[in-house]
Amino acid sequence: MQEIPLKGWLWEMFKEYVRKIRRTASTGAPELSVMKEKYQEIFPDASIKILVEEKVGMIVVFNELEERTTAELTDLLSTEALMAYLEKHYGRGKYKINLYHGLTFVATRNFKVRHEEESVPELWREIVAKNKAKEAAEAGSRWG
């Protein structure tokens, strides 16, 4: 398995979790080498969800856009690469990335894709509309 670097937005999300699960009462906070070893171990079992913020009246709703394993993110570990990915696939918007280790929620982090010019489209709106229509159709078929 290739070694995952201890840098970038994903490591920042993992860091406190790894520190907590490797801490012991007798030794206290783990050394970086121990944290790195544990990080390498849990990295393949982790996943993220990318959500987008949508204001609906006075309420803010977070709609899921995609879920990926962290192993699929090796090309997106720098903030610049992630921001370029979000802009290309989803356009302008406020994004939330939730990190999970198995079923355990680990951390969340917000990212904002915006430009001085408002010409960058909000591509995510079409994806959210399709997802909502699909959910409505599935719910109707269960009850109909």
Residue pairs with C-beta under 8 A, 6 or more apart in sequence:
1 40
1 44
2 74
3 40
4 39
4 40
4 43
4 74
4 77
5 11
5 77
6 32
6 35
6 36
6 39
7 77
8 77
8 78
8 79
9 77
9 78
9 79
9 82
9 97
9 109
9 111
10 48
10 70
10 73
10 77
10 99
11 39
11 77
12 109
13 97
13 99
13 106
13 107
13 108
13 109
14 39
14 42
14 43
14 46
14 99
14 106
14 107
15 35
16 107
17 99
17 101
17 106
17 107
18 30
18 35
18 38
18 39
18 42
19 29
19 30
19 35
21 38
22 30
22 34
22 35
22 38
23 29
23 30
30 38
42 101
43 70
43 71
44 69
44 70
44 71
45 101
45 102
46 69
46 70
46 99
46 100
46 101
46 102
46 106
47 67
47 68
47 69
47 70
47 99
47 100
48 67
48 68
48 70
48 73
48 97
48 98
48 99
48 100
49 64
49 66
49 67
49 97
49 98
49 100
50 64
50 65
50 66
50 67
50 68
50 86
50 90
50 95
50 96
50 97
51 62
51 63
51 64
51 65
51 95
51 96
51 97
51 98
52 62
52 63
52 65
52 90
52 93
52 94
52 95
52 96
52 124
52 128
53 60
53 61
53 62
53 93
53 94
53 95
53 96
54 60
54 61
54 62
54 63
54 125
54 128
55 61
62 96
63 124
63 128
63 131
63 132
64 131
65 90
65 95
65 124
65 127
65 128
70 99
75 81
76 82
76 85
79 111
82 111
83 111
83 113
86 93
86 95
86 111
86 113
87 113
87 120
89 123
90 113
90 122
90 123
90 124
90 127
91 113
91 120
91 121
91 122
91 123
91 124
92 113
92 114
92 115
92 118
92 120
92 121
92 122
93 112
93 113
93 122
93 124
94 110
94 111
94 112
94 113
95 110
95 111
95 112
95 113
96 108
96 109
96 110
96 111
97 108
97 109
97 110
97 111
98 105
98 107
98 108
99 105
99 106
99 107
99 108
99 109
100 106
113 120
114 120
